[in-house]
Amino acid sequence: MSTPADLWNSELERLVRRALGSIRFGTVTLVVQDGRVIQVDKNEKIRLNRNGHIDGSGI
């Protein structure tokens, strides 16, 4: 059985904080295998308005 230290550590926390701090709209997903985080996915949503400008509102 995994301990809390196996699930979370300072390096993982840095990665998650960096991912969260670098996007305005989107998702950060942790992939867990055998009780350990093995992957951090970041998906950012960017929309263009009618004039071709980037607009992140309403996503």
Rosetta silent file (secondary structure, phi, psi, omega in degrees, C-alpha in Angstrom):
SEQUENCE: MSTPADLWNSELERLVRRALGSIRFGTVTLVVQDGRVIQVDKNEKIRLNRNGHIDGSGI
SCORE:     score description
SCORE:     0.000 S_00000001
   1 L     0.000  140.563 -177.240    0.000    0.000    0.000 S_00000001
   2 L   -77.472  146.316  174.285    1.287    3.490   -0.872 S_00000001
   3 L   -97.434  163.146  177.865    2.171    6.031    1.760 S_00000001
   4 H   -55.397  -32.790  179.324    1.414    9.764    1.414 S_00000001
   5 H   -65.905  -31.502  176.767    5.110   10.341    0.637 S_00000001
   6 H   -69.195  -31.599 -175.661    4.794    8.002   -2.366 S_00000001
   7 H   -84.274  -28.029 -172.410    1.850    9.991   -3.683 S_00000001
   8 L  -146.437  135.267  174.365    3.193   13.522   -3.204 S_00000001
   9 L  -146.559  176.093 -173.972    6.627   15.122   -2.864 S_00000001
  10 H   -66.343  -33.385  178.316    8.191   18.561   -3.297 S_00000001
  11 H   -67.416  -43.577  177.707    9.254   17.933   -6.905 S_00000001
  12 H   -63.346  -41.997  178.527    5.741   16.874   -7.889 S_00000001
  13 H   -60.324  -42.462  177.460    4.303   19.888   -6.066 S_00000001
  14 H   -60.384  -44.406  179.566    6.661   22.199   -8.023 S_00000001
  15 H   -61.603  -44.676 -178.922    5.569   20.612  -11.319 S_00000001
  16 H   -66.758  -43.896  178.936    1.869   20.963  -10.506 S_00000001
  17 H   -62.534  -40.694  178.779    2.264   24.565   -9.302 S_00000001
  18 H   -64.066  -43.285  179.226    4.225   25.463  -12.454 S_00000001
  19 H   -63.214  -44.464 -179.922    1.569   23.881  -14.672 S_00000001
  20 H   -66.714  -36.186 -177.771   -1.239   25.676  -12.842 S_00000001
  21 H   -76.270  -13.712 -174.549    0.608   28.992  -12.896 S_00000001
  22 L  -102.052    2.162  178.500    1.287   28.880  -16.627 S_00000001
  23 L  -126.520  149.898  175.051   -2.281   28.548  -17.930 S_00000001
  24 L   -97.584  -40.382 -178.382   -5.343   30.786  -17.780 S_00000001
  25 L  -137.840  128.517  179.446   -7.937   28.313  -19.065 S_00000001
  26 E   153.059 -156.649 -177.967   -7.561   24.561  -19.307 S_00000001
  27 E  -136.386  150.300  169.556   -6.826   21.484  -17.232 S_00000001
  28 E  -121.558  124.056 -175.343   -3.991   19.904  -15.296 S_00000001
  29 E  -120.600  132.523  174.278   -4.350   16.133  -14.938 S_00000001
  30 E   -99.463  129.224  177.375   -2.340   13.790  -12.725 S_00000001
  31 E  -101.633  125.317 -176.064   -1.976   10.228  -14.020 S_00000001
  32 E  -114.388  134.363  175.771   -1.599    7.642  -11.247 S_00000001
  33 E  -136.901  130.537 -178.498   -0.321    4.082  -11.655 S_00000001
  34 L    52.567   38.017  176.288    0.205    1.651   -8.799 S_00000001
  35 L    78.259    9.449 -179.829   -0.506    4.425   -6.300 S_00000001
  36 E  -127.628  143.386  175.129    2.150    6.808   -7.688 S_00000001
  37 E   -73.565  121.884 -177.975    1.848    9.855   -9.913 S_00000001
  38 E  -111.631  -10.620 -175.226    3.634    8.933  -13.135 S_00000001
  39 E  -158.881  144.240  173.057    2.594   11.803  -15.394 S_00000001
  40 E  -121.805  119.515  178.864    1.362   15.409  -15.311 S_00000001
  41 E  -106.732  138.474  176.043   -0.658   16.551  -18.337 S_00000001
  42 E  -125.000  124.599  177.192   -1.445   20.198  -19.080 S_00000001
  43 E  -121.682  119.239 -178.242   -4.060   21.147  -21.682 S_00000001
  44 E  -107.708  136.958  178.364   -4.538   24.832  -22.401 S_00000001
  45 L  -100.178  129.230  176.551   -7.549   26.277  -24.199 S_00000001
  46 L  -132.823  123.870  177.914   -7.000   29.247  -26.497 S_00000001
  47 E  -114.944  149.426  175.696   -9.825   30.748  -28.548 S_00000001
  48 E  -104.665  136.730  176.731   -9.666   33.371  -31.227 S_00000001
  49 L   -81.913 -178.040 -174.984  -12.322   36.050  -31.399 S_00000001
  50 L   -58.975  -28.036 -178.986  -13.911   37.202  -34.672 S_00000001
  51 L   -88.882    4.302  179.519  -11.014   39.578  -35.348 S_00000001
  52 L    84.291   10.873  178.363   -8.447   36.815  -34.934 S_00000001
  53 L   -91.205  149.868  178.861   -7.315   37.985  -31.495 S_00000001
  54 E   -70.935  131.400 -179.645   -6.735   35.565  -28.647 S_00000001
  55 E  -139.712  112.348 -178.423   -9.641   35.555  -26.189 S_00000001
  56 L   -93.832   -2.846 -177.024   -9.646   33.190  -23.215 S_00000001
  57 L   -72.954  149.179  175.358  -12.908   34.392  -21.707 S_00000001
  58 L    78.505    8.888  178.895  -15.903   32.121  -21.653 S_00000001
  59 L   -88.993    0.000    0.000  -13.953   28.905  -21.946 S_00000001
